[in-house]
Amino acid sequence: MPIIRNSADLSSNYIEIADFYHKIKEPVFLTRNGEDDLAIMSIETYEEMSGCNELYRLIQEGIDDIENGRILTKDEVINNMKLALGK
């Protein structure tokens, strides 16, 4: 369930709100004039979400490679590694 706060709270209660963002591990949505305006989160939450997004992107890239036949056998991988290491 999203947490929603009024944007006016940000200027008048910054320290309280910043502490709150660090305690919860999800974005907080701010409204302006009753309309959705911003999503704010701690740096820690942002970095975690960014890491998850990167993982999802890499997984999708792997799925795309499999679906498009861009795969190697175990022996091909081992031979490529040996070539890269100069063995």
C-alpha positions as CSV (number, residue, x, y, z in Angstrom):
1,M,0.0,0.0,0.0
2,P,1.7,3.3,-1.0
3,I,2.4,6.0,1.6
4,I,1.1,9.4,0.5
5,R,2.0,12.7,2.0
6,N,1.2,16.3,1.1
7,S,4.1,18.1,-0.4
8,A,3.7,21.0,2.0
9,D,4.8,18.6,4.7
10,L,8.2,18.4,3.0
11,S,9.2,22.0,3.7
12,S,7.7,22.3,7.1
13,N,8.7,18.9,8.5
14,Y,11.8,18.0,6.5
15,I,13.8,16.3,9.3
16,E,10.8,14.2,10.5
17,I,10.1,13.2,6.9
18,A,13.7,12.4,6.1
19,D,13.9,10.2,9.2
20,F,10.7,8.5,8.2
21,Y,12.1,7.7,4.6
22,H,15.1,6.1,6.1
23,K,13.0,3.9,8.4
24,I,10.8,2.5,5.6
25,K,12.2,0.8,2.6
26,E,9.9,2.0,-0.1
27,P,9.1,5.2,-1.9
28,V,6.8,7.8,-0.4
29,F,4.4,9.5,-2.8
30,L,3.9,13.3,-2.4
31,T,0.9,15.2,-3.7
32,R,0.5,18.8,-4.7
33,N,-3.0,20.3,-4.7
34,G,-4.4,16.8,-4.2
35,E,-2.7,15.4,-7.3
36,D,0.2,12.9,-7.5
37,D,3.4,14.8,-7.8
38,L,6.6,13.1,-6.7
39,A,8.0,9.8,-5.3
40,I,10.7,10.2,-2.8
41,M,12.9,7.6,-1.2
42,S,16.2,7.3,0.8
43,I,19.4,6.7,-1.1
44,E,19.6,3.2,0.3
45,T,16.2,2.4,-1.1
46,Y,17.0,3.9,-4.4
47,E,20.3,1.9,-4.7
48,E,18.4,-1.3,-3.8
49,M,15.7,-0.7,-6.4
50,S,18.3,0.2,-9.0
51,G,20.2,-3.0,-8.3
52,C,17.0,-5.0,-8.7
53,N,16.2,-3.2,-11.9
54,E,19.7,-4.1,-13.2
55,L,19.3,-7.7,-12.2
56,Y,15.9,-7.9,-14.0
57,R,17.5,-6.3,-17.1
58,L,20.3,-8.9,-17.1
59,I,17.9,-11.8,-16.6
60,Q,15.8,-10.5,-19.6
61,E,18.9,-10.2,-21.7
62,G,19.7,-13.8,-20.9
63,I,16.2,-14.9,-21.8
64,D,16.4,-12.9,-25.1
65,D,19.7,-14.6,-25.9
66,I,18.2,-18.1,-25.3
67,E,15.1,-17.3,-27.4
68,N,17.3,-16.0,-30.2
69,G,19.7,-18.9,-30.2
70,R,22.6,-17.0,-28.8
71,I,23.9,-19.8,-26.6
72,L,27.1,-21.7,-26.1
73,T,27.8,-25.2,-25.0
74,K,29.7,-25.8,-21.8
75,D,32.7,-26.9,-23.9
76,E,32.5,-23.7,-26.0
77,V,32.5,-21.6,-22.8
78,I,35.5,-23.4,-21.3
79,N,37.4,-23.1,-24.6
80,N,36.6,-19.3,-24.8
81,M,37.8,-18.9,-21.2
82,K,41.0,-20.7,-21.9
83,L,41.6,-18.6,-25.0
84,A,41.0,-15.4,-23.0
85,L,43.5,-16.6,-20.4
86,G,46.1,-17.5,-23.0
87,K,46.1,-21.2,-22.3
